[in-house]
């Protein structure tokens, strides 16, 4: 009986200490417990695909697919737009890091993971699921083109850093 009481007190003590730690951390950093908005709410990839095509005009558009809704060619539904949506919304990867984009391209190349047709962006919006054509387009790029695509994507999503202010030069006094 005394052993059970001792165990219960130990559990209560650990719980109280953990609670105090969490409360202290929460007061010091309100976002520590996850009060941040969801990642997808902070990133707006809507027009990024256009920036990428401006930087890389030779990149395949893959925008010949027919919209189910309008029954017209969905010319603004591009390979890069779908690539971005796959990366951010399907895989949940952040768009700021080269390595994450390399993982995504590795998915398209079939060396990292399998892309599920039922999860692919625009599968419901277009008459034909564009996955097969997108995979073929990414595979047709050489290493230099894939690296340029990755760098353009990272650059487009990374806020431009302000240049650091110049430090004034210290006068060099010569004590002789």
Secondary structure, DSSP 8 states (H G I E B T S, - for coil): -HHHHHHHHHHHHHHHHHHHHHHHHHHH-TTTTS-S--HHHH---TTHHHHHHHH-TTS------BBTTT-SB-TT--HHHHHHHIIIIIS---TT-HHHHHHHHHHHHTSS----GGGSTTTTTBSS-THHHHHHHHHHS-HHHHHHHHHHHHHHHS------------------
